[in-house]
Amino acid sequence: MFFQTSRSHRALALSVLTASVAAILLPAPAAVQADEPPCSGTVLQLSVAEQGTTSAVRFRFSLALMAEGSSEKAALQQLQERLRRLRLALEPLVVGTLSVPAPSTHQRGNQVDADRQHTASTGVSGEVKRSKYNALIEAVGGLPGVRLQGMTSQADASEAELVQQRLTVAALRRGTAEAEAMAAAIGVARVRLLRINRQDAMVRPRAIALETARSGFRPGEAPKPAQTLRLQLDYCLSDGLEGKGLVGVV
C-alpha cells in the first residue's frame, strides 16, 4: 500500500513538472490588434467643426437670497421665512425641483460695534418654461432680500439631436470637399475616407443680459443655445484601386 501511494505522488509531480515546462517553452498568444485601414497613397488628416443653434424652450435662473438680524439665529430665522415665501411664489412656475444650498452667515461691522448686524444668505436655482418667464420675474421682483443673479436659455433635447445630425452631415461634406481639393492639388484622383473620430456635440446655454430680464423680456428674442460638433477625419489620397467608402468610425 505504501509503494502504491508513493508511485501516485511521483506521477502527479511529473505531470505538474511537464505542465510547467510546457508553459515556459510555448509562446504566449499574441494580443489581438485591429488592422489599420490600408492606404497605398497619402493619408490626409482634417479637423472639421460645425456650429448651429437650437430654440430656447426653457430658462435656468439663479437667485440670491439674503436676510439679516441682530444675531446669527435671528438672521437665519428671517432667511428661513423669506425662503418659505420664495418657494410659494416659485412653486407654480418652475419645472422640476429647486436647488437650494446650505446657508452661510457673517457679521457686518466691527467687533466693538454694539449694533453690528448678522447676515445670512443662500441661493435658489431652477428652470422655468418660456411662457412663465415674465411671471417669474414679476413674482420674485417684489420679494424682500431676493436678487436675480443670472438667466440662461436651455435647448430642447430632441431638437438638439436633430441639429447634431445636420451638423454631422455638413461636417462630412465639407471634409470630403477639402480632401478632394487637396487630391487635385497633388495630382491624384482617388479619395477615400478611412476613419472618423467624432467628439461629442456640445450644447452651450446662452446667458441673457440681466438688464433685459428686468426690463421686460420676449422669449423669442432670447439668445439661442449654441451647438458645436467637431470631427477628426482621415482620408486616403491615391491613384491605386481605392474606392470611396467608409472604413472605420471611432
N, C-alpha and C positions, 0 to 999 in steps of 0.2 A: 504494500500500500504506500509506503514511504517513497519507493522508487517511482511509482506512477505519478505521485504528486509532484516530485521534482522534475520529471520529464515534462509535465504540463507547464510548469513555470518556465522551463527553458524554451519551450515552443512559443509561449507568449512573449517572452523577452526578445526572441529572434524576430517575431512578427513586428514588434514595436520598433526594433532597430532597422529593419528593412524599410518600414514606412518613413522613418526619419531620414535615411539616406536618400530615398526617392524624393522627399520634399526638398532636399538640398540640391540634388542633381538636376531635377526637372525645372525648366524655366518658368517663371511666373507668367500668367496670362497677361497679354498686353492690354493697356487701357483702351477702351473704345473711344475713338475720336471721330467727329463728324468731318467728312471731306469738305474742303473748301470748294465753292463753285469754280469750275475750271474757266480760265480765260487765256486765250492764245495771243492776246494783244496787250493793250494798255488799260489798266484799271484807273478809273476816274472817280474820285470821291467828292460828293457835293453835300453841302448843308443848306437846306431849304426851310424857310419859315413863312407861314401864312397867318394872317390875323383876320378876325371877324368880330362881330358884336351880336349880342342876343338881347331880346327885350327884357326889361326890368319888370318882374312880376311881384317882387316883394322888396321891402326895405328893412335893413337891420339898423336899429337905433341904439344909441348909447347915452344914458342919462347919469348925471352926478346928483347925489342926494346928500344934503348936509343939514346938521342941526347943532344947537349949542345950548349950554346951560351953565349954572353956577358950579356944578360938579360933574364929574365924569358920568355918574349914574343919571343925573338929570339930562345930560346931553344924549345919552343912549336911549333914555325913555322917550325923548322928543323925536329922535331918529326913528325909533320903532313905530311911533304913531304916524309920522309922515310916510314911512314905508307902507303902512297899512292903507292909508288913503291913496297912495300912488298905485298900489296893487288893485284897489277897487276901480280906479279910473282906467287902468290899462286892461283889465280882465276882458271886457267885451271887444277889445280892439286887436289884441295880439294874436299871432299864430304860434301855436306850440307853447312852450314854457318860458318863463323869465329866468334870467341868470342874475343872481344877487350874491356877490362875495361877502365875506365876513367884514364887519365894520372896523374902522380904525379911529382912534381918538388922540387928541393932543391938546395942550394948553396954549392959550393966547395971552401974551403979556409977560411981565417979569415975575419972578418968584415973590418979590416983595409987594406986588400989587394985591390989594385986598379984594378987588373986584375982577380979578382975572377970570376969563371965561374958558370953559372947556368945550371943545368942538368934537363932533362925531360925524363920520362920513362913510359912504359906501357908493356902489354903482349899481345900476339896473340896465340890463340889455335884453333885447329880444327882437322879434321880427313882426312886421305889420304888412298887410296887403296894400296894394296900390290904392284901393278905394277907401282905405281907412287912414291914409297918411295924414291928411289935414285934420281929421278928427283927433288923431293922437297929439298933434302939435297943440291944438286948442285945449285938449284935456289936461296936458301937463303944464301948459303955459301959466295957468292960474294957481298952481300949487306952490306953497312956500318951500324954499330950500331945494327946488328941482331946477337943474340946468341941463340943456341939451348939449352934449359933447360931440356927437358925430352921427352921420346917417350915410349909409352906403346902399347902392342898388344891388339886388340879387337876381341871378338868372334862373329861368325855368330849366329843370334838368333835362326834360325831353327835347326841348328846343336846342339846348347846348349840345346834345348828342348829334342832332341833325346838322348843326353848324360844323361840328368836328368832322363829320363825313364829307361835307362840302370842302372843307379846308384840306383834307387828305387828298381828295381828287385833284384839287388845284395845285397842291404841292408836287404831286407826282407828274402832272402835266408840265409844270414849269421845270422840274428837274430833267425830264426827258428832253424838253426843248433845248436846255442848256447843254446836255450831253451830245445831242445831235449837232449842235453848233460847234462844239469842240471837236467832234469827229470830222466834220467837214474841214475845220481849220488844219488838222494834222493829216488830212488826206486819206481817211479810212471810211468805209461805207457801212459797217455793221455796228449797231448799238444794242447792247443787251443789259437789262437790269439784273444785277447779281443779288443784291440784298437790300433790305430796308431796316434801319434802326429808328424806330419811332419813339419819341419822347411823349409822355402823357400830355394831352392837351390841358392847358391851364386856363381856367375861367377866373378872371380878376374882377372883384367887385369895384364899382366906381363910386368915389366919395362925392357927396353933394355939399355944395357950399352952405355953411350954416346961415349966412345972410339970406340966401334964397329960401331955406327951410323956414326961417322965422317970418319972412315977409309974405308968405303965401306960395304955394307950390302946385304946379301942374304935373302929374305923374308922367305924362307923355314927354315932358321936357327934361326928364332925368337923364344923366349920363348913363349910357347903356353899358352893361358889363362886357368887358373885352375878353376875347378868347384867342389863345396863341397855340399853334401846332408847329413842332419842329421835326424834320426828318433828316436823317443821315443816309444818303443814297450812294451806293457803289454801282458803277456801270463798267461794262467791258466794251472797249472800243477796238475793233479788229477788222481785218479783211478775210478772216477764216470763215468756216461754215458755222457762223454764230447766228442763231435765230433769236428774234426778240421774244422775251418771255421772262416771267418772274421765277427766280430760282430759290431764294431764301428770304424769309421775313423774320427779323429779330424783334 
